[in-house]
């Protein structure tokens, strides 16, 4: 995806690292892909300790824009 000049894409786990999520700190201490890493990562996937509300407001605070492509008209 192309971004307008001066803009960048959200980096994976940027929020988690910025707020120093304790689960993310545990993940950071492990080798990516290791068995222990994957067990900790599963917590994030299924039992995140933060809410979408918190994440959304963090995005706004940091100046992120949430965009999607325009829907194309159906040919009918």
Rosetta constraint file for C-alpha pairs under 8 A:
AtomPair CA 3 CA 7 HARMONIC 5.93 0.50
AtomPair CA 3 CA 8 HARMONIC 6.52 0.50
AtomPair CA 3 CA 9 HARMONIC 7.57 0.50
AtomPair CA 10 CA 14 HARMONIC 6.94 0.50
AtomPair CA 10 CA 64 HARMONIC 7.81 0.50
AtomPair CA 13 CA 17 HARMONIC 6.15 0.50
AtomPair CA 14 CA 18 HARMONIC 6.02 0.50
AtomPair CA 15 CA 19 HARMONIC 6.20 0.50
AtomPair CA 15 CA 55 HARMONIC 7.14 0.50
AtomPair CA 15 CA 58 HARMONIC 7.42 0.50
AtomPair CA 16 CA 20 HARMONIC 5.98 0.50
AtomPair CA 16 CA 21 HARMONIC 5.27 0.50
AtomPair CA 16 CA 24 HARMONIC 6.03 0.50
AtomPair CA 17 CA 21 HARMONIC 6.37 0.50
AtomPair CA 17 CA 24 HARMONIC 6.48 0.50
AtomPair CA 17 CA 25 HARMONIC 7.42 0.50
AtomPair CA 20 CA 24 HARMONIC 6.95 0.50
AtomPair CA 20 CA 25 HARMONIC 6.57 0.50
AtomPair CA 21 CA 25 HARMONIC 6.24 0.50
AtomPair CA 22 CA 26 HARMONIC 6.38 0.50
AtomPair CA 23 CA 27 HARMONIC 6.33 0.50
AtomPair CA 23 CA 40 HARMONIC 7.14 0.50
AtomPair CA 23 CA 43 HARMONIC 7.87 0.50
AtomPair CA 23 CA 44 HARMONIC 7.41 0.50
AtomPair CA 24 CA 28 HARMONIC 6.07 0.50
AtomPair CA 25 CA 29 HARMONIC 6.50 0.50
AtomPair CA 26 CA 30 HARMONIC 6.92 0.50
AtomPair CA 26 CA 40 HARMONIC 7.37 0.50
AtomPair CA 27 CA 32 HARMONIC 7.93 0.50
AtomPair CA 27 CA 37 HARMONIC 5.84 0.50
AtomPair CA 27 CA 40 HARMONIC 6.28 0.50
AtomPair CA 27 CA 41 HARMONIC 6.89 0.50
AtomPair CA 30 CA 34 HARMONIC 7.29 0.50
AtomPair CA 30 CA 36 HARMONIC 7.05 0.50
AtomPair CA 30 CA 37 HARMONIC 5.55 0.50
AtomPair CA 31 CA 37 HARMONIC 6.42 0.50
AtomPair CA 32 CA 37 HARMONIC 5.95 0.50
AtomPair CA 32 CA 38 HARMONIC 7.81 0.50
AtomPair CA 33 CA 37 HARMONIC 6.00 0.50
AtomPair CA 33 CA 38 HARMONIC 6.17 0.50
AtomPair CA 34 CA 38 HARMONIC 6.22 0.50
AtomPair CA 35 CA 39 HARMONIC 6.32 0.50
AtomPair CA 36 CA 40 HARMONIC 6.32 0.50
AtomPair CA 37 CA 41 HARMONIC 6.00 0.50
AtomPair CA 38 CA 42 HARMONIC 6.10 0.50
AtomPair CA 39 CA 43 HARMONIC 7.01 0.50
AtomPair CA 40 CA 44 HARMONIC 7.12 0.50
AtomPair CA 41 CA 45 HARMONIC 6.49 0.50
AtomPair CA 42 CA 46 HARMONIC 6.15 0.50
AtomPair CA 42 CA 47 HARMONIC 7.87 0.50
AtomPair CA 43 CA 47 HARMONIC 5.07 0.50
AtomPair CA 43 CA 48 HARMONIC 6.36 0.50
AtomPair CA 44 CA 48 HARMONIC 4.63 0.50
AtomPair CA 44 CA 49 HARMONIC 7.76 0.50
AtomPair CA 50 CA 54 HARMONIC 6.58 0.50
AtomPair CA 50 CA 55 HARMONIC 7.48 0.50
AtomPair CA 51 CA 55 HARMONIC 6.39 0.50
AtomPair CA 52 CA 56 HARMONIC 5.87 0.50
AtomPair CA 53 CA 57 HARMONIC 6.19 0.50
AtomPair CA 54 CA 58 HARMONIC 6.13 0.50
AtomPair CA 55 CA 59 HARMONIC 6.23 0.50
AtomPair CA 56 CA 60 HARMONIC 6.44 0.50
AtomPair CA 57 CA 61 HARMONIC 6.13 0.50
AtomPair CA 58 CA 62 HARMONIC 6.14 0.50
AtomPair CA 59 CA 63 HARMONIC 6.23 0.50
AtomPair CA 59 CA 64 HARMONIC 5.12 0.50
AtomPair CA 59 CA 65 HARMONIC 7.60 0.50
AtomPair CA 60 CA 64 HARMONIC 5.74 0.50
AtomPair CA 60 CA 65 HARMONIC 7.47 0.50
